[in-house]
Amino acid sequence: MDFTKYFGTPEEEMEFMPIIPLNEDGNENTDEQDIPTELPLLPLRNTVLFPGVVLPITVGRDKSIKAVTDAYKSDKLIGVVSQKDS
């Protein structure tokens, strides 16, 4: 998929980030029985995520990077929460 039609090129300055919803067939692991009772949490500052929407995020803290990397490598879920103040 060519995302440049949504995001443009890195040289272009953008005032907003487009939100790309997934279709119903694109959602994975949405069945409640697949969600574990404990999840690693990823707090995000200045970002709000909505269900069924693909949005790039920036992860910078060592613990957050490890949580995302471990979840990605083992095809597991992580919980994402909005952080009010750090």
N, CA, C and O atoms as CSV, one atom per row, in Angstrom:
chain,resi,resn,atom,element,x,y,z
A,1,MET,N,N,0.839,-1.172,0.000
A,1,MET,CA,C,0.000,0.000,0.000
A,1,MET,C,C,0.887,1.239,0.000
A,1,MET,O,O,1.864,1.299,0.747
A,2,ASP,N,N,0.565,2.206,-0.811
A,2,ASP,CA,C,1.327,3.445,-0.909
A,2,ASP,C,C,0.751,4.476,0.055
A,2,ASP,O,O,-0.277,5.093,-0.225
A,3,PHE,N,N,1.427,4.660,1.202
A,3,PHE,CA,C,0.936,5.581,2.220
A,3,PHE,C,C,1.251,7.037,1.894
A,3,PHE,O,O,0.758,7.933,2.578
A,4,THR,N,N,2.063,7.297,0.863
A,4,THR,CA,C,2.371,8.685,0.539
A,4,THR,C,C,1.129,9.440,0.092
A,4,THR,O,O,1.080,10.664,0.216
A,5,LYS,N,N,0.126,8.743,-0.424
A,5,LYS,CA,C,-1.101,9.445,-0.799
A,5,LYS,C,C,-1.861,9.926,0.436
A,5,LYS,O,O,-2.655,10.862,0.346
A,6,TYR,N,N,-1.623,9.290,1.600
A,6,TYR,CA,C,-2.252,9.728,2.844
A,6,TYR,C,C,-1.379,10.716,3.608
A,6,TYR,O,O,-1.881,11.696,4.156
A,7,PHE,N,N,-0.087,10.463,3.645
A,7,PHE,CA,C,0.814,11.234,4.488
A,7,PHE,C,C,1.704,12.199,3.712
A,7,PHE,O,O,2.309,13.083,4.319
A,8,GLY,N,N,1.803,12.059,2.403
A,8,GLY,CA,C,2.683,12.910,1.631
A,8,GLY,C,C,4.124,12.466,1.770
A,8,GLY,O,O,4.408,11.362,2.236
A,9,THR,N,N,5.015,13.327,1.366
A,9,THR,CA,C,6.439,13.021,1.470
A,9,THR,C,C,7.001,13.683,2.719
A,9,THR,O,O,6.389,14.613,3.244
A,10,PRO,N,N,8.150,13.227,3.210
A,10,PRO,CA,C,8.732,13.829,4.418
A,10,PRO,C,C,9.033,15.323,4.268
A,10,PRO,O,O,9.075,16.044,5.265
A,11,GLU,N,N,9.240,15.788,3.048
A,11,GLU,CA,C,9.555,17.192,2.825
A,11,GLU,C,C,8.334,18.093,2.987
A,11,GLU,O,O,8.483,19.286,3.253
A,12,GLU,N,N,7.127,17.544,2.830
A,12,GLU,CA,C,5.912,18.340,2.933
A,12,GLU,C,C,5.572,18.599,4.394
A,12,GLU,O,O,5.674,17.704,5.233
A,13,GLU,N,N,5.169,19.826,4.692
A,13,GLU,CA,C,4.746,20.156,6.053
A,13,GLU,C,C,3.247,19.906,6.157
A,13,GLU,O,O,2.476,20.328,5.295
A,14,MET,N,N,2.840,19.213,7.224
A,14,MET,CA,C,1.431,18.875,7.390
A,14,MET,C,C,0.882,19.568,8.625
A,14,MET,O,O,1.570,19.680,9.640
A,15,GLU,N,N,-0.364,20.033,8.538
A,15,GLU,CA,C,-1.017,20.650,9.677
A,15,GLU,C,C,-1.834,19.639,10.458
A,15,GLU,O,O,-2.194,19.898,11.606
A,16,PHE,N,N,-2.134,18.499,9.868
A,16,PHE,CA,C,-2.912,17.475,10.547
A,16,PHE,C,C,-2.439,16.105,10.103
A,16,PHE,O,O,-1.803,15.961,9.059
A,17,MET,N,N,-2.759,15.100,10.907
A,17,MET,CA,C,-2.410,13.717,10.586
A,17,MET,C,C,-3.688,13.012,10.147
A,17,MET,O,O,-4.635,12.935,10.930
A,18,PRO,N,N,-3.745,12.497,8.928
A,18,PRO,CA,C,-4.952,11.793,8.502
A,18,PRO,C,C,-5.166,10.516,9.312
A,18,PRO,O,O,-4.207,9.845,9.694
A,19,ILE,N,N,-6.417,10.191,9.565
A,19,ILE,CA,C,-6.775,8.984,10.301
A,19,ILE,C,C,-7.339,7.988,9.304
A,19,ILE,O,O,-8.269,8.308,8.562
A,20,ILE,N,N,-6.785,6.782,9.280
A,20,ILE,CA,C,-7.177,5.757,8.318
A,20,ILE,C,C,-7.900,4.645,9.061
A,20,ILE,O,O,-7.252,3.878,9.773
A,21,PRO,N,N,-9.233,4.525,8.923
A,21,PRO,CA,C,-9.943,3.444,9.621
A,21,PRO,C,C,-9.709,2.099,8.942
A,21,PRO,O,O,-9.568,2.026,7.721
A,22,LEU,N,N,-9.671,1.045,9.737
A,22,LEU,CA,C,-9.570,-0.305,9.202
A,22,LEU,C,C,-10.955,-0.799,8.828
A,22,LEU,O,O,-11.949,-0.419,9.447
A,23,ASN,N,N,-11.016,-1.644,7.817
A,23,ASN,CA,C,-12.300,-2.259,7.517
A,23,ASN,C,C,-12.536,-3.395,8.507
A,23,ASN,O,O,-11.617,-3.797,9.222
A,24,GLU,N,N,-13.729,-3.901,8.551
A,24,GLU,CA,C,-14.074,-4.951,9.514
A,24,GLU,C,C,-13.189,-6.181,9.353
A,24,GLU,O,O,-12.857,-6.835,10.342
A,25,ASP,N,N,-12.802,-6.505,8.123
A,25,ASP,CA,C,-11.979,-7.690,7.889
A,25,ASP,C,C,-10.538,-7.480,8.339
A,25,ASP,O,O,-9.816,-8.455,8.550
A,26,GLY,N,N,-10.103,-6.231,8.489
A,26,GLY,CA,C,-8.728,-5.946,8.855
A,26,GLY,C,C,-8.456,-6.004,10.342
A,26,GLY,O,O,-7.295,-5.971,10.752
A,27,ASN,N,N,-9.483,-6.090,11.159
A,27,ASN,CA,C,-9.283,-6.122,12.607
A,27,ASN,C,C,-8.919,-7.521,13.054
A,27,ASN,O,O,-9.592,-8.492,12.709
A,28,GLU,N,N,-7.837,-7.618,13.834
A,28,GLU,CA,C,-7.410,-8.904,14.368
A,28,GLU,C,C,-7.451,-8.855,15.880
A,28,GLU,O,O,-7.365,-7.777,16.469
A,29,ASN,N,N,-7.583,-10.007,16.515
A,29,ASN,CA,C,-7.560,-10.132,17.974
A,29,ASN,C,C,-8.609,-9.274,18.667
A,29,ASN,O,O,-8.353,-8.741,19.746
A,30,THR,N,N,-9.793,-9.132,18.060
A,30,THR,CA,C,-10.822,-8.325,18.694
A,30,THR,C,C,-11.793,-9.168,19.507
A,30,THR,O,O,-12.638,-8.618,20.213
A,31,ASP,N,N,-11.694,-10.470,19.424
A,31,ASP,CA,C,-12.576,-11.345,20.180
A,31,ASP,C,C,-12.202,-11.273,21.658
A,31,ASP,O,O,-11.032,-11.431,22.006
A,32,GLU,N,N,-13.188,-11.034,22.535
A,32,GLU,CA,C,-12.909,-10.830,23.957
A,32,GLU,C,C,-12.148,-11.991,24.588
A,32,GLU,O,O,-11.331,-11.765,25.481
A,33,GLN,N,N,-12.386,-13.208,24.158
A,33,GLN,CA,C,-11.701,-14.338,24.769
A,33,GLN,C,C,-10.209,-14.368,24.427
A,33,GLN,O,O,-9.447,-15.078,25.083
A,34,ASP,N,N,-9.778,-13.613,23.417
A,34,ASP,CA,C,-8.365,-13.553,23.060
A,34,ASP,C,C,-7.590,-12.528,23.885
A,34,ASP,O,O,-6.360,-12.515,23.840
A,35,ILE,N,N,-8.277,-11.674,24.635
A,35,ILE,CA,C,-7.608,-10.635,25.406
A,35,ILE,C,C,-7.176,-11.206,26.750
A,35,ILE,O,O,-8.016,-11.701,27.501
A,36,PRO,N,N,-5.878,-11.150,27.072
A,36,PRO,CA,C,-5.398,-11.697,28.350
A,36,PRO,C,C,-5.862,-10.844,29.529
A,36,PRO,O,O,-6.264,-9.694,29.356
A,37,THR,N,N,-5.801,-11.420,30.727
A,37,THR,CA,C,-6.225,-10.686,31.923
A,37,THR,C,C,-5.205,-9.633,32.330
A,37,THR,O,O,-5.565,-8.671,33.007
A,38,GLU,N,N,-3.946,-9.784,31.941
A,38,GLU,CA,C,-2.906,-8.798,32.226
A,38,GLU,C,C,-2.223,-8.389,30.928
A,38,GLU,O,O,-1.908,-9.226,30.083
A,39,LEU,N,N,-2.001,-7.084,30.787
A,39,LEU,CA,C,-1.331,-6.540,29.608
A,39,LEU,C,C,-0.252,-5.554,30.039
A,39,LEU,O,O,-0.424,-4.848,31.033
A,40,PRO,N,N,0.863,-5.495,29.305
A,40,PRO,CA,C,1.790,-4.392,29.550
A,40,PRO,C,C,1.127,-3.097,29.073
A,40,PRO,O,O,0.458,-3.089,28.039
A,41,LEU,N,N,1.311,-1.996,29.825
A,41,LEU,CA,C,0.687,-0.725,29.463
A,41,LEU,C,C,1.692,0.217,28.825
A,41,LEU,O,O,2.848,0.296,29.239
A,42,LEU,N,N,1.228,0.924,27.816
A,42,LEU,CA,C,2.033,1.919,27.128
A,42,LEU,C,C,1.353,3.274,27.303
A,42,LEU,O,O,0.352,3.543,26.639
A,43,PRO,N,N,1.876,4.138,28.187
A,43,PRO,CA,C,1.285,5.472,28.348
A,43,PRO,C,C,1.738,6.392,27.212
A,43,PRO,O,O,2.924,6.445,26.884
A,44,LEU,N,N,0.790,7.114,26.616
A,44,LEU,CA,C,1.104,8.037,25.525
A,44,LEU,C,C,0.784,9.466,25.950
A,44,LEU,O,O,-0.288,9.733,26.493
A,45,ARG,N,N,1.710,10.374,25.704
A,45,ARG,CA,C,1.479,11.793,25.979
A,45,ARG,C,C,1.005,12.486,24.711
A,45,ARG,O,O,1.503,12.208,23.620
A,46,ASN,N,N,0.047,13.384,24.856
A,46,ASN,CA,C,-0.451,14.214,23.752
A,46,ASN,C,C,-0.992,13.401,22.582
A,46,ASN,O,O,-0.959,13.865,21.443
A,47,THR,N,N,-1.484,12.209,22.845
A,47,THR,CA,C,-2.026,11.355,21.787
A,47,THR,C,C,-3.257,10.631,22.303
A,47,THR,O,O,-3.268,10.129,23.427
A,48,VAL,N,N,-4.283,10.579,21.485
A,48,VAL,CA,C,-5.476,9.809,21.805
A,48,VAL,C,C,-5.688,8.821,20.667
A,48,VAL,O,O,-5.722,9.209,19.499
A,49,LEU,N,N,-5.829,7.556,21.007
A,49,LEU,CA,C,-6.082,6.523,20.006
A,49,LEU,C,C,-7.539,6.096,20.085
A,49,LEU,O,O,-8.135,6.094,21.162
A,50,PHE,N,N,-8.106,5.737,18.952
A,50,PHE,CA,C,-9.483,5.277,18.888
A,50,PHE,C,C,-9.510,3.861,18.326
A,50,PHE,O,O,-8.674,3.514,17.492
A,51,PRO,N,N,-10.462,3.034,18.772
A,51,PRO,CA,C,-10.554,1.650,18.277
A,51,PRO,C,C,-10.761,1.614,16.765
A,51,PRO,O,O,-11.518,2.410,16.208
A,52,GLY,N,N,-10.082,0.688,16.122
A,52,GLY,CA,C,-10.259,0.479,14.689
A,52,GLY,C,C,-9.580,1.515,13.813
A,52,GLY,O,O,-9.852,1.573,12.613
A,53,VAL,N,N,-8.701,2.340,14.382
A,53,VAL,CA,C,-8.028,3.388,13.620
A,53,VAL,C,C,-6.522,3.150,13.672
A,53,VAL,O,O,-5.962,2.901,14.740
A,54,VAL,N,N,-5.877,3.228,12.519
A,54,VAL,CA,C,-4.427,3.076,12.441
A,54,VAL,C,C,-3.808,4.462,12.542
A,54,VAL,O,O,-4.129,5.354,11.758
A,55,LEU,N,N,-2.913,4.637,13.518
A,55,LEU,CA,C,-2.269,5.927,13.727
A,55,LEU,C,C,-0.838,5.683,14.186
A,55,LEU,O,O,-0.627,4.949,15.152
A,56,PRO,N,N,0.149,6.275,13.525
A,56,PRO,CA,C,1.529,6.058,13.971
A,56,PRO,C,C,1.773,6.735,15.317
A,56,PRO,O,O,1.243,7.812,15.586
A,57,ILE,N,N,2.575,6.097,16.151
A,57,ILE,CA,C,2.933,6.671,17.443
A,57,ILE,C,C,4.450,6.648,17.579
A,57,ILE,O,O,5.129,5.863,16.916
A,58,THR,N,N,4.973,7.508,18.436
A,58,THR,CA,C,6.402,7.541,18.714
A,58,THR,C,C,6.630,7.022,20.118
A,58,THR,O,O,6.009,7.489,21.073
A,59,VAL,N,N,7.524,6.054,20.239
A,59,VAL,CA,C,7.847,5.463,21.537
A,59,VAL,C,C,9.311,5.775,21.811
A,59,VAL,O,O,10.176,5.495,20.981
A,60,GLY,N,N,9.595,6.366,22.997
A,60,GLY,CA,C,10.959,6.781,23.269
A,60,GLY,C,C,11.575,6.230,24.539
A,60,GLY,O,O,12.790,6.046,24.597
A,61,ARG,N,N,10.772,5.960,25.559
A,61,ARG,CA,C,11.324,5.458,26.823
A,61,ARG,C,C,11.759,4.007,26.669
A,61,ARG,O,O,11.124,3.232,25.954
A,62,ASP,N,N,12.850,3.645,27.349
A,62,ASP,CA,C,13.404,2.289,27.228
A,62,ASP,C,C,12.388,1.212,27.577
A,62,ASP,O,O,12.286,0.209,26.870
A,63,LYS,N,N,11.628,1.403,28.664
A,63,LYS,CA,C,10.627,0.406,29.063
A,63,LYS,C,C,9.522,0.284,28.017
A,63,LYS,O,O,9.041,-0.814,27.740
A,64,SER,N,N,9.125,1.412,27.440
A,64,SER,CA,C,8.077,1.395,26.415
A,64,SER,C,C,8.564,0.702,25.151
A,64,SER,O,O,7.831,-0.080,24.544
A,65,ILE,N,N,9.798,0.988,24.756
A,65,ILE,CA,C,10.370,0.343,23.568
A,65,ILE,C,C,10.447,-1.161,23.777
A,65,ILE,O,O,10.125,-1.930,22.871
A,66,LYS,N,N,10.869,-1.586,24.958
A,66,LYS,CA,C,10.948,-3.020,25.259
A,66,LYS,C,C,9.565,-3.662,25.211
A,66,LYS,O,O,9.413,-4.750,24.655
A,67,ALA,N,N,8.552,-3.005,25.785
A,67,ALA,CA,C,7.191,-3.554,25.779
A,67,ALA,C,C,6.669,-3.711,24.354
A,67,ALA,O,O,6.087,-4.740,24.012
A,68,VAL,N,N,6.878,-2.697,23.531
A,68,VAL,CA,C,6.404,-2.757,22.142
A,68,VAL,C,C,7.170,-3.816,21.360
A,68,VAL,O,O,6.567,-4.583,20.609
A,69,THR,N,N,8.478,-3.869,21.523
A,69,THR,CA,C,9.303,-4.855,20.818
A,69,THR,C,C,8.934,-6.279,21.217
A,69,THR,O,O,8.781,-7.145,20.356
A,70,ASP,N,N,8.791,-6.526,22.519
A,70,ASP,CA,C,8.416,-7.864,22.989
A,70,ASP,C,C,7.041,-8.275,22.468
A,70,ASP,O,O,6.847,-9.414,22.043
A,71,ALA,N,N,6.090,-7.344,22.502
A,71,ALA,CA,C,4.742,-7.649,22.009
A,71,ALA,C,C,4.768,-7.947,20.515
A,71,ALA,O,O,4.090,-8.861,20.048
A,72,TYR,N,N,5.548,-7.177,19.769
A,72,TYR,CA,C,5.635,-7.382,18.328
A,72,TYR,C,C,6.266,-8.728,17.988
A,72,TYR,O,O,5.767,-9.455,17.129
A,73,LYS,N,N,7.359,-9.055,18.660
A,73,LYS,CA,C,8.068,-10.307,18.372
A,73,LYS,C,C,7.233,-11.536,18.696
A,73,LYS,O,O,7.326,-12.547,18.001
A,74,SER,N,N,6.420,-11.461,19.741
A,74,SER,CA,C,5.644,-12.628,20.163
A,74,SER,C,C,4.178,-12.537,19.749
A,74,SER,O,O,3.364,-13.355,20.178
A,75,ASP,N,N,3.828,-11.540,18.912
A,75,ASP,CA,C,2.464,-11.364,18.413
A,75,ASP,C,C,1.461,-11.258,19.568
A,75,ASP,O,O,0.409,-11.897,19.547
A,76,LYS,N,N,1.799,-10.451,20.566
A,76,LYS,CA,C,0.942,-10.251,21.741
A,76,LYS,C,C,0.351,-8.850,21.722
A,76,LYS,O,O,0.743,-8.010,20.911
A,77,LEU,N,N,-0.590,-8.606,22.618
A,77,LEU,CA,C,-1.237,-7.303,22.736
A,77,LEU,C,C,-0.557,-6.449,23.798
A,77,LEU,O,O,0.076,-6.968,24.717
A,78,ILE,N,N,-0.696,-5.126,23.660
A,78,ILE,CA,C,-0.311,-4.202,24.721
A,78,ILE,C,C,-1.487,-3.262,24.949
A,78,ILE,O,O,-2.255,-2.978,24.029
A,79,GLY,N,N,-1.621,-2.786,26.172
A,79,GLY,CA,C,-2.652,-1.796,26.479
A,79,GLY,C,C,-2.075,-0.404,26.297
A,79,GLY,O,O,-0.927,-0.151,26.663
A,80,VAL,N,N,-2.868,0.503,25.733
A,80,VAL,CA,C,-2.421,1.871,25.511
A,80,VAL,C,C,-3.339,2.805,26.284
A,80,VAL,O,O,-4.563,2.723,26.173
A,81,VAL,N,N,-2.734,3.700,27.074
A,81,VAL,CA,C,-3.508,4.662,27.869
A,81,VAL,C,C,-2.994,6.068,27.589
A,81,VAL,O,O,-1.822,6.258,27.265
A,82,SER,N,N,-3.876,7.046,27.717
A,82,SER,CA,C,-3.474,8.444,27.575
A,82,SER,C,C,-2.894,8.929,28.889
A,82,SER,O,O,-3.487,8.719,29.948
A,83,GLN,N,N,-1.748,9.570,28.829
A,83,GLN,CA,C,-1.077,10.091,30.016
A,83,GLN,C,C,-1.367,11.582,30.108
A,83,GLN,O,O,-1.069,12.339,29.185
A,84,LYS,N,N,-1.949,11.999,31.226
A,84,LYS,CA,C,-2.311,13.404,31.393
A,84,LYS,C,C,-1.082,14.267,31.645
A,84,LYS,O,O,-0.856,15.239,30.924
A,85,ASP,N,N,-0.286,13.931,32.652
A,85,ASP,CA,C,0.942,14.660,32.980
A,85,ASP,C,C,2.037,13.662,33.286
A,85,ASP,O,O,1.773,12.570,33.789
A,86,SER,N,N,3.283,14.044,32.979
A,86,SER,CA,C,4.388,13.125,33.276
A,86,SER,C,C,5.059,13.463,34.581
A,86,SER,O,O,6.008,12.788,34.980
